[in-house]
Amino acid sequence: MSTSPEYATFHFHALHHADQPLLLPNAWDVVSAAALAGAGYAAVGTTSLGVAAAHGYPDGRGLAEVRDATLALALRLNGRLPCPYTVDVEGGFGGGPGQVGDLAAELAEAGAAGLNLEDGLPGGEGLQDPVHQAELISAVKERAPGLFLNARIDTHWLTDSPPPLSVALERAETYLAAGADGIFVPGVTADEDVSVLVAEIPAPLNILFAPGQHTVSRLAELGVRRISTGSLLFRTAVQATLTAADAIRTGRRPADAAGAGGEVLGYEEVQRLVAGEE
């Protein structure tokens, strides 16, 4: 059962203001998205690393090929899921405001309820100028005003020496003024830092789940409104593949080696997921 685009968008916005934070698992293809939606998650996101890597490309480089794969996945998800889905578009794949606005309009037409737009430059070459990033955000909201725009701030991502939180807060203020609906600061893990962001940002705060450092219940207590898994599920799936293959090679049962309690999705179950059957 699918939802109408209008209802999906409205519902996705509302999920960021519910009593409990939105736990957003991130998929990389149709079957992973369908499986997560079928498991009862309120919404599903895509992971840029998972989509790029699954197609043989590196993440975060602004590649046209990854843009095409991202849009193609969004189109394939249209009408397949019983919940809203949001799409990670890196930093807009190197486009200016016009191109990023066009991409947002295409995603909205494809049925997406939101998008995630980061301010890290392609290839890890620092951060986008916040004024230019605000122009990208404004273009998205002009072309696709209904999409929930999650503005990702990369001040604390993939760095050993992050700047003071005030830098992220300044960017958040700029992005919200440009029309962003939520703020995402991956790489922030300490409770005290999360608390500051929650208190100072007048919009739903998204935190990237860090295994061993976060729990959903604690992030909820701190006031986080959205918890993303990022590429964690994709990386876990690749590791499980290696573990299962090694189990076969060494004479163990694949499911036992993967810690799945003896259970592996059957062939027909995957067929049903792809076909959208109950």
Summary of the structure (lengths in Angstrom):
residues: 278
radius of gyration: 18.6
end to end distance: 8.4
largest distance: 59.0
contacts: 922
relative contact order: 0.13
helix: 48%
strand: 12%
